Amino acid sequence: MNASKPNSILIIGNQGYIGPVLARALRTSFPSSKIYGLDTGLFAASSSTAYSRLDSYVDVQLCCDIRTADLSDLPEVDCIMYLAAISNDPMGNEFSIPTMEINCAGALRVAEFYRAKHRCVFIYASSCSVYGEGGENPRTESDPVNPLSAYARSKVQAESFLSQLAGGGLSVICLRFATACGVSPRLRLDLVLNDFVASSVLAKRIEILSDGTPWRPIISVRDMADAFIWASRYGLSGNDGFLKVNVGFDGWNFRVSTLAQTVSRVLGEVEVCINSSAAPDRRSYQVDFSLYRRLSGKLEAMHSIENEILDLANAVRKLSFNEKSFRDSHFIRLNVLREHRANGLISESLNWQ
């Protein structure tokens, strides 16, 4: 592969939190490329903006479940970006089997299909959560993983199996992202920074359920989209084989308590309450992002953490709800799955009925 840009791109899971931001960034970076979206639509209506405009950067929208779809119907593309996932610990714990099916088996199914057809790049959205209880030293890609949840285990297994498929024309790049944050047309408020900002705006109070000491790296959804763009160019420039890389920025490793204090400082008059008697949260890890910095040349985030907080606060204010309605809203993705189940729309395996 010697192209500097993809001619055609398939985003699998494009109707979630990251998808609309990624599609817009791809359209800007690759204006002549054909962009396909594929999604089962579980969260398609969970939007904070007019639905008709959400997916306008995608040329063709495919609606199917990647676990059961007839793969022969998929378009011939030279870059696949796999976002499809049950995407946090609470959802993964409640729906552990479909988490493994979608996050891991679905990705392998697609990668095997395209590997058999022609040369392409497969970019998988993995997670720094694979490090689990990571200790005090920043984790590198060569350090052991220690997944502590169904979600993290699904990412570890997907990486392992995908590494065995790489080569023979299939370039596989696993992007181990820090915890996502920031504004999206399909906003999520069940992510640590987004939750802290929403709580600050709506209640002037942040409640930390842990003792505040765990480490979390975070990354803006806009920087995540930028990483996909870099990875597509990297893979199409002849870098055949398998790569796993931590994606984020060294200055964006935070203790949970420090992150809350930062939100309080930026937004002002916000009380931070820490549960000092809480049992230790084992999910604590700092991450070393030097490999990503060296390969991509990206030295810093697009925006400061302060600007991300302010943008999020403005987005939350436009939603016109209170603290209780925020906790009960479709901006908490587990609520969406539970509501679909209660209404008989999906099965326990998260298939549409």
C-alpha positions as CSV (number, residue, x, y, z in Angstrom):
1,M,0.0,0.0,0.0
2,N,1.5,3.3,-1.1
3,A,-1.4,5.7,-1.1
4,S,-1.3,8.7,1.2
5,K,-5.0,8.8,1.8
6,P,-7.9,6.3,1.6
7,N,-10.1,6.4,-1.4
8,S,-13.0,4.8,0.4
9,I,-13.7,4.3,4.2
10,L,-16.1,2.2,6.1
11,I,-16.9,3.4,9.6
12,I,-18.5,0.6,11.6
13,G,-20.4,2.0,14.5
14,N,-20.7,5.5,13.1
15,Q,-24.0,6.4,14.9
16,G,-22.5,6.6,18.4
17,Y,-20.6,9.2,20.3
18,I,-17.4,9.3,18.3
19,G,-18.9,8.6,14.8
20,P,-20.3,11.9,13.9
21,V,-17.2,13.8,15.0
22,L,-15.0,11.3,13.1
23,A,-17.1,11.5,9.9
24,R,-16.9,15.3,9.9
25,A,-13.1,15.2,10.3
26,L,-12.7,12.6,7.6
27,R,-14.8,14.7,5.2
28,T,-12.5,17.7,5.9
29,S,-9.3,15.7,5.6
30,F,-10.3,13.5,2.6
31,P,-12.9,15.5,0.7
32,S,-12.8,13.2,-2.4
33,S,-13.0,9.9,-0.4
34,K,-16.2,7.9,-0.3
35,I,-17.4,7.4,3.3
36,Y,-19.7,4.6,4.3
37,G,-21.3,4.3,7.7
38,L,-22.6,1.0,9.2
39,D,-24.5,0.9,12.4
40,T,-27.3,-1.2,14.0
41,G,-28.8,2.0,15.3
42,L,-29.0,1.3,19.1
43,F,-28.0,4.9,19.9
44,A,-28.9,6.6,16.6
45,A,-31.7,8.7,18.3
46,S,-29.6,9.6,21.3
47,S,-28.7,13.0,19.9
48,S,-28.3,16.5,21.2
49,T,-29.0,18.1,17.8
50,A,-31.3,17.8,14.9
51,Y,-31.2,14.2,13.8
52,S,-31.5,15.0,10.0
53,R,-28.1,16.7,10.0
54,L,-26.2,14.2,12.2
55,D,-24.9,11.8,9.5
56,S,-24.6,14.2,6.6
57,Y,-20.9,13.6,6.2
58,V,-21.5,9.9,5.3
59,D,-22.2,9.2,1.7
60,V,-23.9,5.9,2.2
61,Q,-25.5,4.7,5.5
62,L,-25.9,0.9,6.0
63,C,-28.2,-0.3,8.8
64,C,-27.4,-3.8,10.1
65,D,-25.9,-5.7,13.0
66,I,-22.2,-6.5,12.2
67,R,-22.7,-9.8,14.1
68,T,-25.2,-11.2,11.7
69,A,-24.9,-9.1,8.5
70,D,-24.2,-10.7,5.2
71,L,-20.7,-9.4,4.8
72,S,-20.8,-9.9,1.0
73,D,-23.1,-6.9,0.9
74,L,-20.3,-4.7,2.4
75,P,-18.6,-2.2,0.1
76,E,-15.1,-2.7,-1.2
77,V,-13.0,-0.1,0.7
78,D,-9.3,0.4,1.5
79,C,-9.8,1.5,5.1
80,I,-12.1,0.2,7.9
81,M,-12.6,2.1,11.1
82,Y,-14.1,-0.2,13.8
83,L,-15.9,1.9,16.5
84,A,-18.8,-0.6,17.2
85,A,-18.8,-1.4,20.9
86,I,-20.7,-1.7,24.1
87,S,-18.6,1.0,25.4
88,N,-18.2,1.2,29.1
89,D,-18.0,-0.9,32.3
90,P,-21.6,-0.6,33.5
91,M,-23.0,-1.6,30.1
92,G,-20.4,-4.3,29.7
93,N,-21.1,-5.7,33.2
94,E,-24.9,-5.9,32.5
95,F,-24.5,-7.2,28.9
96,S,-21.3,-9.1,29.0
97,I,-22.0,-11.6,26.2
98,P,-23.0,-9.1,23.6
99,T,-20.1,-6.9,24.7
100,M,-17.7,-9.7,23.7
101,E,-19.7,-10.5,20.5
102,I,-19.7,-6.8,19.3
103,N,-16.4,-5.5,20.6
104,C,-14.3,-8.6,19.8
105,A,-16.0,-11.3,17.6
106,G,-17.6,-8.7,15.3
107,A,-14.3,-7.0,14.7
108,L,-12.6,-10.3,13.9
109,R,-15.4,-11.3,11.5
110,V,-15.0,-8.1,9.5
111,A,-11.2,-8.2,9.5
112,E,-11.2,-11.8,8.3
113,F,-13.6,-10.9,5.5
114,Y,-11.6,-8.0,4.2
115,R,-8.3,-9.8,4.5
116,A,-9.6,-12.5,2.2
117,K,-10.7,-9.9,-0.4
118,H,-8.0,-7.3,-0.9
119,R,-5.4,-5.1,0.7
120,C,-6.7,-2.7,3.3
121,V,-6.2,-1.0,6.6
122,F,-8.2,-2.1,9.6
123,I,-8.2,0.4,12.5
124,Y,-9.6,-0.8,15.8
125,A,-10.8,1.5,18.6
126,S,-9.2,-0.2,21.6
127,S,-8.8,1.3,25.1
128,C,-6.2,2.1,27.8
129,S,-8.6,0.4,30.2
130,V,-6.7,-2.8,29.2
131,Y,-4.1,-1.8,31.8
132,G,-6.6,-2.0,34.7
133,E,-4.7,-1.8,37.9
134,G,-1.6,-0.2,36.4
135,G,0.3,1.1,39.4
136,E,2.0,4.4,39.6
137,N,4.3,4.2,36.6
138,P,3.0,5.1,33.1
139,R,2.1,2.0,31.1
140,T,3.7,1.5,27.7
141,E,2.5,-0.8,24.9
142,S,5.0,-3.5,26.0
143,D,3.7,-3.6,29.6
144,P,1.4,-6.5,30.7
145,V,-2.3,-5.8,30.5
146,N,-4.6,-6.4,33.5
147,P,-8.3,-6.0,32.3
148,L,-10.7,-5.7,35.2
149,S,-14.1,-5.5,33.4
150,A,-15.9,-7.3,30.5
151,Y,-15.3,-4.2,28.4
152,A,-11.6,-4.2,28.9
153,R,-11.4,-8.0,28.5
154,S,-13.2,-7.7,25.1
155,K,-10.5,-5.2,24.0
156,V,-7.6,-7.4,25.1
157,Q,-9.0,-10.4,23.3
158,A,-9.8,-8.4,20.1
159,E,-6.2,-7.1,20.0
160,S,-4.8,-10.6,20.4
161,F,-6.9,-12.2,17.7
162,L,-6.4,-9.2,15.3
163,S,-2.7,-9.5,15.7
164,Q,-2.9,-13.0,14.2
165,L,-4.7,-11.7,11.1
166,A,-2.3,-8.9,10.3
167,G,-0.1,-9.2,7.3
168,G,-0.8,-10.6,3.8
169,G,-2.2,-7.3,2.7
170,L,-4.1,-6.5,6.0
171,S,-2.6,-3.7,8.1
172,V,-4.1,-3.8,11.6
173,I,-3.7,-0.7,13.9
174,C,-5.2,-0.9,17.4
175,L,-5.6,2.5,18.9
176,R,-5.6,2.2,22.7
177,F,-7.5,5.4,23.5
178,A,-7.5,7.3,26.8
179,T,-11.0,7.8,28.2
180,A,-13.0,9.9,25.8
181,C,-14.4,13.3,26.6
182,G,-15.8,16.4,24.8
183,V,-18.7,17.6,22.8
184,S,-20.4,15.4,20.1
185,P,-23.8,15.6,18.3
186,R,-24.5,12.3,20.1
187,L,-23.3,13.5,23.5
188,R,-22.5,11.0,26.3
189,L,-22.6,12.1,29.9
190,D,-21.5,8.8,31.4
191,L,-17.8,9.5,30.9
192,V,-15.8,10.9,33.7
193,L,-15.0,14.4,32.6
194,N,-18.4,14.8,30.9
195,D,-20.1,13.7,34.0
196,F,-18.2,16.1,36.2
197,V,-19.0,19.0,33.9
198,A,-22.7,18.1,33.7
199,S,-22.9,17.8,37.5
200,S,-21.1,21.2,37.9
201,V,-23.5,23.0,35.5
202,L,-26.7,21.4,36.9
203,A,-26.0,20.9,40.6
204,K,-22.9,23.0,41.3
205,R,-21.5,19.9,42.9
206,I,-19.3,17.0,41.9
207,E,-19.6,13.8,43.9
208,I,-16.6,11.4,43.5
209,L,-17.7,7.9,44.5
210,S,-14.1,6.7,45.0
211,D,-11.5,8.2,47.2
212,G,-10.3,10.3,44.2
213,T,-6.8,8.8,44.0
214,P,-7.2,6.6,40.8
215,W,-5.4,7.8,37.7
216,R,-7.3,8.3,34.4
217,P,-5.9,9.5,31.1
218,I,-8.5,11.3,29.0
219,I,-8.6,12.5,25.4
220,S,-11.0,14.8,23.5
221,V,-13.2,13.1,20.9
222,R,-11.7,15.6,18.4
223,D,-8.2,14.2,19.1
224,M,-9.6,10.7,18.7
225,A,-10.8,11.5,15.2
226,D,-7.5,13.0,14.4
227,A,-5.8,9.8,15.5
228,F,-8.0,7.8,13.1
229,I,-6.9,10.1,10.3
230,W,-3.2,9.6,11.2
231,A,-3.7,5.8,11.4
232,S,-5.3,5.6,8.0
233,R,-2.4,7.4,6.4
234,Y,0.2,5.4,8.4
235,G,-1.4,2.1,7.3
236,L,-1.8,3.1,3.7
237,S,1.8,4.2,3.5
238,G,3.2,0.6,3.4
239,N,3.2,-0.1,7.1
240,D,1.8,-3.7,6.7
241,G,1.4,-5.8,9.8
242,F,0.2,-5.1,13.3
243,L,0.6,-2.0,15.5
244,K,-0.9,-1.3,18.9
245,V,-0.4,2.3,20.2
246,N,-1.5,4.2,23.2
247,V,-3.4,7.3,22.0
248,G,-3.4,10.5,24.2
249,F,-1.1,13.1,25.6
250,D,1.2,12.9,28.6
251,G,-0.2,16.0,30.2
252,W,-3.7,14.6,30.2
253,N,-3.1,11.9,32.8
254,F,-5.1,13.0,35.8
255,R,-6.0,11.7,39.2
256,V,-9.8,11.7,39.4
257,S,-9.7,14.2,42.3
258,T,-7.5,16.5,40.3
259,L,-9.8,16.3,37.3
260,A,-12.7,17.3,39.5
261,Q,-10.8,20.2,41.0
262,T,-9.9,21.4,37.5
263,V,-13.5,21.4,36.5
264,S,-14.4,23.3,39.7
265,R,-11.7,25.9,39.0
266,V,-12.7,26.5,35.4
267,L,-16.5,26.7,36.0
268,G,-16.3,28.3,39.5
269,E,-18.4,27.8,42.7
270,V,-18.5,24.1,42.3
271,E,-18.3,21.9,45.4
272,V,-16.2,18.8,45.1
273,C,-17.2,15.9,47.5
274,I,-14.8,12.9,47.8
275,N,-15.9,9.7,49.5
276,S,-12.7,9.3,51.6
277,S,-14.1,6.1,53.2
278,A,-14.7,4.4,49.8
279,A,-12.9,1.1,49.0
280,P,-10.0,1.6,46.7
281,D,-10.9,1.6,43.0
282,R,-8.5,-0.8,41.4
283,R,-9.0,0.8,37.9
284,S,-6.1,3.2,38.1
285,Y,-3.5,3.6,35.4
286,Q,-1.2,6.3,34.0
287,V,-0.3,5.9,30.3
288,D,2.9,6.6,28.4
289,F,2.0,8.1,25.0
290,S,5.5,8.6,23.6
291,L,5.1,6.0,20.8
292,Y,2.1,7.9,19.5
293,R,4.0,11.1,19.7
294,R,7.0,9.7,17.9
295,L,5.0,8.0,15.1
296,S,2.4,10.7,14.5
297,G,4.4,13.8,15.4
298,K,1.4,15.1,17.5
299,L,3.0,16.8,20.5
300,E,-0.1,18.2,22.1
301,A,-3.9,18.1,22.1
302,M,-5.9,20.2,19.7
303,H,-7.5,22.1,22.6
304,S,-6.6,22.7,26.3
305,I,-8.5,20.8,29.0
306,E,-9.9,24.2,30.1
307,N,-11.4,24.7,26.6
308,E,-12.9,21.2,26.6
309,I,-14.6,21.9,29.9
310,L,-16.0,25.2,28.7
311,D,-17.3,23.7,25.5
312,L,-18.9,20.8,27.4
313,A,-20.5,23.3,29.8
314,N,-22.0,25.3,27.0
315,A,-23.4,22.1,25.4
316,V,-25.0,20.9,28.7
317,R,-26.6,24.3,29.2
318,K,-28.3,24.0,25.8
319,L,-30.0,20.7,26.8
320,S,-32.3,22.4,29.3
321,F,-32.6,19.7,31.9
322,N,-31.9,19.4,35.6
323,E,-29.6,17.0,37.6
324,K,-32.2,14.3,37.9
325,S,-33.2,14.3,34.3
326,F,-29.6,14.2,33.3
327,R,-29.1,11.0,35.3
328,D,-32.2,9.5,33.8
329,S,-31.6,10.7,30.2
330,H,-30.5,9.0,27.0
331,F,-27.1,10.7,27.4
332,I,-26.4,7.9,29.9
333,R,-26.1,5.0,27.4
334,L,-27.0,2.2,29.8
335,N,-30.4,4.0,30.2
336,V,-30.9,3.6,26.4
337,L,-30.3,-0.1,26.4
338,R,-32.6,-0.6,29.5
339,E,-35.3,1.4,27.9
340,H,-35.1,-0.5,24.6
341,R,-35.3,-3.8,26.7
342,A,-38.3,-2.5,28.7
343,N,-40.2,-1.6,25.6
344,G,-39.5,-5.0,24.0
345,L,-37.5,-3.5,21.2
346,I,-34.3,-5.5,21.7
347,S,-33.4,-8.8,23.2
348,E,-31.1,-9.6,26.0
349,S,-28.4,-10.1,23.4
350,L,-29.1,-6.6,22.1
351,N,-30.6,-7.7,18.8
352,W,-33.6,-5.7,17.4
353,Q,-36.8,-7.7,17.8
